[in-house]
């Protein structure tokens, strides 16, 4: 609390000093009254809007005091032929302006962000006109007693309108720029979250599948133990039991890892996403991947259907892996085309590339576990969840996946039941 107070105090001092210095850039429209039109009022209003959390009244009091001392100090430093009393009387009305302006603004402070800019400009114009009028009345009464002409009042009103709408417009421009930066940052974080979620989904899916395999191996090993024991082969049956127990321990460890992954996966913000957004994120992520590999790849998309789906993570996982596989096969320059269309029952996603293609002898094997045609310079196979796991994810939706090579283009086609993807209205 003390640190916050100190911070707010420093901010109020900053407003006061900035306003006082900006006040040196001025014109004096009404002769010898000392009334000035300066940038100080503009800076004051803009800073109040930018620091809307401050106490306007305390800020106004501090600003008025600093402006008074600053102007009196100028009189002394520059040898103005006035006494200390005359200097005080000449500049004290400015204190009234800043204080009245702050009081008026404090009445609408909580609602400023709720009003539209035109309404804010109108209200602030009124407050500025009243505060300026009060300052001018006091100056006329103290320094040069005389009635204020109608033209002077019109001048003050016009000045208040122009000044207020200028500052409100400037503040709105700053706010829009800040919102754009915030939107850009949020979009970047969403993309990071989606990429993380996509990778996590693939790893989680793979671990679940491995656990099913471990469960089957454990059951088979235990059955072997029982058969060996019944046949009197005690040494071999004991070894089979030991192996079954080890597999059981591996399963328990995998369950703990899976529980942690699922907890992390569930912590992601769950929202619905349209198919067009899923494709957009997949294209953006894989365009960066292509650049990282030093390849020039053009992306072409065509969507003939678009709807919201809660299953955007597995869809993004599928598209990311199919697009990444396509990029890896392209030797240097090429294209990747992603099409989405819908028939009566299914939504079909196709990912096409103009890479070297897949030999006909390999097309029956590419979806088998462990099969790959991509190796690095050291001969190490590529990593990733692989086409076998892509196929398994497709099967969880009771869909189909296939590949065909035609006219120098390789096309992976994924058909998923629309009812399983589409968000229920």
C-alpha positions in Angstrom: 0.0 0.0 0.0 2.9 2.4 0.9 4.6 1.7 -2.4 1.4 2.3 -4.3 0.9 5.6 -2.5 4.5 6.7 -3.3 4.0 5.8 -6.9 0.8 7.8 -7.1 2.4 10.7 -5.4 5.2 10.7 -7.9 2.7 10.6 -10.8 0.8 13.6 -9.4 4.1 15.5 -9.0 4.9 14.6 -12.7 1.6 16.0 -13.8 2.0 19.2 -11.8 5.6 19.8 -13.1 4.7 18.9 -16.7 1.7 21.2 -16.7 3.7 24.1 -15.2 6.5 23.8 -17.8 4.0 23.4 -20.7 2.3 26.6 -19.5 5.3 28.6 -20.8 4.0 27.9 -24.4 1.2 30.5 -24.4 -0.6 33.4 -25.9 -2.4 36.2 -23.9 -5.7 37.0 -25.7 -7.1 39.6 -23.3 -4.4 42.2 -22.9 -3.1 43.0 -19.4 -5.4 40.7 -17.4 -2.7 38.0 -17.3 -5.1 35.4 -18.6 -3.2 33.0 -20.9 -4.0 30.3 -23.4 -1.3 27.7 -22.9 -0.3 24.1 -23.6 -0.4 23.6 -19.8 -4.1 23.0 -19.9 -3.8 20.5 -22.8 -1.0 18.6 -21.0 -3.1 18.7 -17.7 -6.2 17.2 -19.3 -4.3 14.5 -21.3 -2.3 13.4 -18.3 -5.5 13.2 -16.1 -7.1 10.9 -18.7 -4.0 8.8 -19.0 -3.7 8.4 -15.2 -7.4 8.0 -14.5 -6.6 6.1 -11.3 -5.3 9.1 -9.5 -7.3 11.4 -7.2 -8.2 14.3 -9.5 -8.9 16.7 -6.6 -5.5 16.1 -4.9 -3.8 16.3 -8.3 -5.6 19.6 -9.1 -4.6 21.1 -5.7 -0.9 20.0 -6.2 -0.9 21.2 -9.8 -2.3 24.6 -8.9 0.3 25.1 -6.2 3.2 24.0 -8.4 2.0 26.3 -11.3 1.7 29.2 -8.9 5.2 28.7 -7.4 6.6 28.1 -10.9 5.2 31.3 -12.3 6.1 33.4 -9.3 9.6 32.0 -9.5 9.8 33.0 -13.2 8.9 36.6 -12.2 11.7 36.7 -9.7 14.3 35.0 -11.9 13.6 37.1 -15.0 13.4 40.4 -13.0 9.8 41.2 -13.6 9.0 44.7 -12.2 6.4 43.3 -9.7 6.3 42.8 -6.0 5.8 39.4 -4.5 2.2 40.3 -3.6 1.5 41.4 -7.2 3.0 38.3 -8.6 0.9 36.2 -6.2 -2.3 38.0 -7.2 -1.5 37.7 -10.9 -1.0 34.0 -10.9 -3.3 32.8 -8.1 -6.4 32.7 -10.4 -4.6 29.8 -12.3 -4.9 27.8 -9.1 -8.6 28.3 -9.3 -8.7 27.0 -12.8 -6.8 23.8 -12.1 -8.7 23.1 -8.9 -12.2 23.7 -10.4 -11.3 21.7 -13.5 -10.1 18.8 -11.3 -13.3 19.0 -9.2 -15.4 18.9 -12.3 -13.5 16.0 -13.7 -13.7 14.1 -10.5 -17.5 14.1 -10.7 -17.3 12.0 -13.9 -14.0 10.2 -13.2 -15.6 6.7 -12.7 -17.8 7.0 -15.8 -15.2 8.4 -18.2 -14.4 5.0 -19.7 -18.1 4.2 -20.1 -19.0 7.3 -22.1 -18.3 7.6 -25.8 -15.7 10.1 -26.9 -18.2 12.7 -28.2 -20.0 12.8 -24.9 -16.7 13.0 -23.0 -15.6 15.9 -25.2 -18.9 17.7 -24.6 -18.8 17.3 -20.8 -15.1 18.2 -20.6 -15.8 21.3 -22.8 -18.3 22.4 -20.3 -16.0 21.9 -17.3 -13.2 23.7 -19.1 -15.4 26.6 -20.0 -16.6 27.0 -16.3 -13.1 26.8 -14.9 -11.7 29.2 -17.5 -14.6 31.6 -16.8 -14.0 31.5 -13.1 -10.3 32.3 -13.6 -11.1 35.2 -16.0 -13.7 36.6 -13.6 -11.2 36.6 -10.7 -8.5 38.2 -12.9 -10.9 40.9 -14.1 -12.0 41.6 -10.5 -8.5 41.8 -9.1 -6.3 43.2 -11.8 -8.5 45.1 -14.3 -12.1 45.6 -13.0 -14.3 45.6 -16.1 -17.2 43.7 -17.5 -16.4 40.7 -19.7 -17.5 41.2 -23.2 -19.7 38.6 -25.0 -16.9 38.0 -27.5 -14.6 37.0 -24.6 -17.2 34.4 -23.4 -17.6 33.1 -27.0 -13.8 32.9 -27.3 -13.6 30.9 -24.0 -16.4 28.5 -25.2 -14.7 27.9 -28.6 -11.4 27.4 -26.9 -12.9 24.9 -24.5 -14.5 22.9 -27.3 -11.4 22.9 -29.5 -9.0 22.0 -26.6 -11.3 19.3 -25.1 -12.0 17.5 -28.4 -8.4 17.7 -29.4 -7.2 16.1 -26.2 -10.0 13.5 -26.2 -9.2 12.6 -29.8 -5.5 12.3 -29.0 -6.3 10.1 -26.0 -8.6 7.9 -28.1 -5.8 7.5 -30.7 -3.4 6.5 -27.9 -5.9 4.1 -26.5 -6.5 2.5 -29.9 -2.8 2.1 -30.4 -2.5 0.4 -27.0 -5.5 -1.9 -27.8 -3.8 -2.9 -31.0 -0.6 -3.7 -29.3 -2.5 -5.6 -26.6 -4.5 -7.5 -29.3 -1.2 -8.4 -31.1 0.3 -9.6 -27.8 -2.8 -11.6 -26.9 -2.9 -13.1 -30.4 0.7 -14.2 -30.1 0.0 -15.8 -26.7 -3.0 -17.6 -28.1 -0.9 -19.0 -30.9 1.7 -20.1 -28.4 -1.0 -21.7 -26.3 -2.5 -23.5 -29.4 0.8 -24.7 -30.6 1.6 -26.0 -27.1 -1.9 -27.5 -26.8 -1.5 -29.2 -30.2 1.9 -30.7 -29.2 0.6 -31.7 -25.8 -2.5 -33.4 -27.4 -0.3 -35.5 -29.6 2.0 -36.5 -26.8 -1.0 -37.3 -24.5 -2.6 -39.3 -27.3 0.6 -41.3 -27.9 1.0 -42.0 -24.1 -2.6 -43.2 -23.9 -2.0 -45.6 -26.8 1.3 -46.8 -25.2 -0.6 -47.5 -21.9 -3.1 -49.6 -23.8 -0.2 -51.6 -25.3 1.4 -51.9 -21.9 -1.9 -53.2 -20.5 -2.2 -55.8 -23.2 1.4 -56.9 -22.7 0.9 -57.2 -19.0 -2.2 -59.3 -19.4 -0.4 -61.5 -22.0 2.6 -62.0 -19.8 0.5 -62.9 -16.8 -1.4 -65.4 -18.8 2.0 -66.9 -19.9 3.0 -67.0 -16.2 -0.2 -69.0 -15.4 0.4 -71.5 -18.3 4.0 -72.0 -17.3 3.0 -72.6 -13.7 0.3 -75.1 -14.6 2.8 -77.0 -16.7 5.3 -77.2 -13.8 7.9 -75.0 -15.2 8.4 -73.0 -12.0 11.6 -71.2 -12.9 10.2 -69.9 -16.2 6.9 -69.0 -14.6 8.6 -67.0 -11.9 10.5 -65.1 -14.6 7.3 -64.4 -16.5 5.6 -63.2 -13.3 8.6 -60.8 -12.7 8.3 -59.4 -16.2 4.5 -58.9 -15.7 5.1 -57.1 -12.5 7.7 -54.8 -14.1 5.3 -54.0 -16.9 2.7 -53.2 -14.2 5.1 -50.8 -12.6 5.8 -49.1 -16.0 2.0 -48.7 -16.4 1.7 -47.1 -13.0 4.5 -44.7 -13.8 2.9 -43.9 -17.2 -0.4 -43.3 -15.4 1.2 -40.7 -13.1 2.8 -39.0 -16.2 -0.5 -39.1 -18.0 -2.4 -37.6 -15.1 0.1 -34.7 -15.0 -0.2 -34.1 -18.7 -4.0 -34.2 -18.6 -3.9 -31.7 -15.7 -1.7 -29.4 -17.7 -3.8 -29.9 -20.8 -7.0 -29.1 -18.9 -5.5 -25.9 -17.6 -5.5 -24.5 -21.1 -8.3 -22.0 -21.8 -11.2 -24.0 -23.4 -13.0 -22.1 -26.0 -14.7 -22.9 -29.3 -13.0 -22.0 -32.5 -14.1 -21.8 -36.1 -12.6 -24.0 -38.7 -11.3 -21.0 -40.5 -9.4 -20.0 -37.4 -7.9 -23.5 -37.0 -6.7 -23.4 -40.6 -5.4 -19.8 -40.1 -3.3 -20.9 -37.0 -2.0 -24.0 -38.8 -0.9 -21.9 -41.8 0.8 -19.3 -39.6 2.7 -21.9 -37.5 3.8 -23.9 -40.6 4.8 -20.8 -42.5 7.2 -20.1 -39.6 8.4 -23.7 -39.7 9.1 -23.4 -43.4 11.1 -20.2 -42.8 13.1 -22.0 -40.1 14.0 -24.7 -42.5 15.1 -22.2 -45.1 12.4 -23.2 -47.5 10.2 -20.9 -49.7 6.7 -22.4 -49.3 3.5 -20.8 -50.5 0.3 -21.6 -48.6 -3.1 -21.7 -50.3 -6.4 -22.2 -48.4 -9.9 -22.8 -49.6 -12.8 -23.2 -47.1 -16.2 -24.1 -48.4 -17.6 -24.6 -44.9 -17.0 -22.9 -41.6 -18.5 -23.6 -38.2 -17.5 -23.6 -34.5 -16.0 -26.7 -33.0 -14.8 -27.5 -29.4 -12.4 -30.0 -30.9 -10.0 -27.4 -32.3 -6.9 -28.9 -30.6 -7.0 -32.3 -32.3 -7.9 -30.7 -35.6 -4.9 -28.3 -35.2 -2.8 -31.3 -34.3 -3.8 -33.1 -37.5 -3.3 -30.1 -39.8 0.0 -29.1 -38.2 1.5 -32.6 -38.7 0.2 -33.1 -42.2 1.4 -29.6 -43.2 4.8 -30.1 -41.4 5.2 -33.4 -43.2 4.5 -31.7 -46.5 7.0 -28.9 -45.8 9.7 -31.5 -44.9 9.2 -33.3 -48.2 9.5 -30.1 -50.4 13.1 -29.8 -51.4 13.4 -26.0 -51.5 10.5 -24.2 -53.1 6.9 -25.4 -53.3 3.4 -25.0 -52.1 1.0 -26.4 -49.5 -2.7 -26.2 -50.1 -5.3 -26.8 -47.4 -8.9 -27.3 -48.5 -12.0 -27.8 -46.2 -15.4 -28.8 -47.5 -18.5 -30.5 -46.1 -21.0 -33.0 -47.6 -24.1 -34.5 -46.1 -22.3 -36.3 -43.3 -18.6 -35.5 -43.3 -16.2 -32.6 -43.1 -13.2 -33.2 -45.3 -9.7 -31.7 -44.8 -7.2 -32.1 -47.6 -3.5 -31.1 -47.4 -1.8 -31.1 -50.8 1.9 -30.4 -51.6 4.0 -30.5 -54.7 6.9 -32.4 -53.1 8.6 -35.5 -54.7 5.6 -37.6 -53.8 5.4 -41.0 -52.1 6.5 -44.2 -54.0 3.6 -46.5 -54.7 5.3 -49.3 -52.8 5.3 -47.1 -49.6 1.7 -45.9 -49.7 0.4 -49.0 -47.9 3.1 -48.6 -45.2 3.1 -44.8 -44.4 0.5 -45.2 -41.7 2.2 -48.1 -40.0 3.9 -47.4 -36.6 7.6 -46.5 -37.0 7.6 -46.0 -40.7 9.2 -42.9 -42.1 10.9 -41.7 -45.3 12.5 -38.7 -43.8 16.0 -38.8 -42.3 18.4 -36.0 -41.4 22.0 -35.7 -42.6 23.2 -38.1 -39.9 20.7 -40.6 -40.9 18.5 -40.1 -37.9 14.7 -40.6 -38.5 12.5 -37.5 -38.2 10.6 -37.0 -35.0 6.9 -36.0 -34.4 3.8 -37.9 -33.7 3.9 -39.5 -37.1 1.3 -40.5 -39.6 0.4 -43.7 -37.7 -0.7 -41.5 -34.8 -2.4 -39.1 -37.1 -4.4 -42.0 -38.3 -5.2 -43.1 -34.8 -6.5 -39.6 -33.9 -8.7 -39.7 -37.0 -10.0 -43.1 -35.9 -11.0 -41.7 -32.5 -13.5 -39.5 -34.4 -14.5 -42.6 -36.5 -13.2 -40.9 -39.5 -11.0 -41.9 -42.5 -7.6 -40.9 -43.8 -6.1 -41.7 -47.2 -3.3 -40.5 -49.5 -3.1 -40.2 -53.3 -0.4 -38.9 -55.7 -1.5 -37.5 -58.9 0.0 -35.0 -61.5 3.0 -34.3 -59.3 1.0 -33.5 -56.2 0.6 -35.5 -53.0 -2.8 -35.2 -51.2 -3.7 -36.4 -47.8 -7.5 -36.5 -47.3 -9.1 -36.7 -43.8 -12.8 -37.2 -43.5 -14.4 -36.7 -40.1 -18.1 -36.9 -39.2 -19.5 -33.4 -39.0 -21.7 -34.3 -36.1 -18.6 -35.3 -34.0 -16.9 -31.9 -34.8 -19.6 -29.3 -34.9 -20.7 -27.5 -31.8 -24.2 -28.2 -30.9 -26.4 -25.1 -31.3 
